[in-house]
Amino acid sequence: QVQLVESGGGLVQPGGSLNLSCAASEFTFSVYTMSWYRQAPGKERELVARIGSTHSTNYADSVKGRFTISRDNAKATVYLQMNSLKPEDTAVYYCRAVWYTHNYWGQGTQVTVSS
């Protein structure tokens, strides 16, 4: 059974950093486009960053220069390094894997940026 398990969320002060991880199981990780989304209370889920099978990346304008997405195919894991965090980054962060019609989501990890 396909599983995506996020970890690394938590409470951090403004200006701080967190590194999220999403570990995948039971599928050919390397061919999938992996993404991080987030959803804040009362808002729609939005794309944060995406990394393709060729390691090409793209980011939401709001996180460019602060967040970095990467992947380790040998570990079947995708990461999101988040620096210079702001209160508006507070949300549940979700991992997503897509390959043609195959589409999987993780359960999410809470990130709270507050002093």
C-alpha positions as CSV (number, residue, x, y, z in Angstrom):
1,Q,0.0,0.0,0.0
2,V,1.3,3.4,-1.0
3,Q,2.2,5.6,1.9
4,L,3.6,9.1,2.3
5,V,4.6,10.1,5.8
6,E,5.6,13.7,6.6
7,S,7.7,14.7,9.6
8,G,9.6,17.7,10.8
9,G,6.9,20.1,11.6
10,G,6.6,22.0,14.8
11,L,6.6,25.4,16.5
12,V,9.3,27.9,15.5
13,Q,9.8,31.6,16.0
14,P,9.7,34.1,13.2
15,G,13.0,34.0,11.3
16,G,13.7,30.4,12.3
17,S,14.1,27.3,10.2
18,L,12.5,23.9,9.8
19,N,13.3,20.9,7.5
20,L,10.3,18.8,6.5
21,S,10.7,15.3,5.3
22,C,8.3,13.0,3.4
23,A,9.1,9.4,3.2
24,A,7.5,7.3,0.5
25,S,6.9,3.6,0.4
26,E,5.6,0.9,-2.0
27,F,6.1,2.7,-5.3
28,T,8.8,3.7,-7.8
29,F,9.6,6.9,-6.1
30,S,12.1,8.2,-8.7
31,V,9.6,8.6,-11.6
32,Y,7.1,10.6,-9.5
33,T,6.9,14.4,-9.4
34,M,6.9,15.3,-5.7
35,S,5.3,18.4,-4.3
36,W,4.7,20.2,-1.0
37,Y,1.4,21.9,-0.5
38,R,0.1,23.8,2.5
39,Q,-3.3,24.8,3.9
40,A,-3.8,27.5,6.4
41,P,-7.0,27.7,8.4
42,G,-9.9,29.1,6.3
43,K,-7.8,29.1,3.1
44,E,-7.5,26.8,0.1
45,R,-4.6,24.3,-0.2
46,E,-1.8,25.9,-2.2
47,L,1.3,24.6,-4.0
48,V,4.5,25.5,-2.2
49,A,7.2,23.7,-4.2
50,R,7.5,21.0,-6.8
51,I,10.4,18.8,-7.9
52,G,10.3,16.6,-11.0
53,S,11.9,13.3,-11.7
54,T,14.7,15.2,-13.4
55,H,15.1,17.3,-10.2
56,S,13.7,20.4,-11.9
57,T,12.1,22.7,-9.4
58,N,9.5,25.4,-9.1
59,Y,8.3,27.5,-6.2
60,A,5.4,29.7,-5.1
61,D,6.4,33.3,-5.3
62,S,5.8,33.7,-1.6
63,V,8.5,31.2,-0.7
64,K,11.1,31.8,-3.4
65,G,14.6,32.5,-1.9
66,R,13.5,31.1,1.5
67,F,12.4,27.5,0.9
68,T,14.3,24.7,-0.9
69,I,12.9,21.4,-2.1
70,S,15.1,18.4,-2.7
71,R,14.8,14.7,-3.1
72,D,16.8,11.6,-2.4
73,N,15.7,8.8,-4.6
74,A,17.8,6.2,-2.8
75,K,15.9,7.0,0.4
76,A,12.6,7.6,-1.4
77,T,12.3,10.9,0.5
78,V,11.6,14.5,-0.4
79,Y,12.6,17.4,1.7
80,L,11.5,21.0,2.2
81,Q,14.1,23.2,3.9
82,M,12.3,26.3,5.2
83,N,14.3,29.3,6.3
84,S,13.4,32.8,7.4
85,L,10.0,31.6,8.4
86,K,7.2,34.1,8.8
87,P,3.9,33.9,10.7
88,E,2.1,33.6,7.4
89,D,3.9,30.4,6.7
90,T,1.8,28.8,9.4
91,A,-0.2,25.9,7.9
92,V,-0.5,22.2,7.6
93,Y,2.1,21.0,5.1
94,Y,1.2,18.1,2.8
95,C,3.4,16.0,0.6
96,R,2.0,14.8,-2.8
97,A,3.3,12.3,-5.3
98,V,2.0,12.3,-8.9
99,W,2.8,10.1,-12.0
100,Y,0.3,10.1,-14.8
101,T,-3.0,9.0,-13.1
102,H,-1.3,8.0,-9.9
103,N,-1.8,10.6,-7.2
104,Y,-1.1,10.2,-3.5
105,W,-1.2,12.6,-0.5
106,G,0.4,12.4,2.9
107,Q,-1.5,13.1,6.1
108,G,0.2,16.4,6.7
109,T,2.4,18.0,9.3
110,Q,1.7,21.2,11.2
111,V,4.0,24.1,11.0
112,T,3.4,27.0,13.3
113,V,5.5,30.2,13.2
114,S,4.9,32.3,16.2
115,S,6.7,34.2,18.9
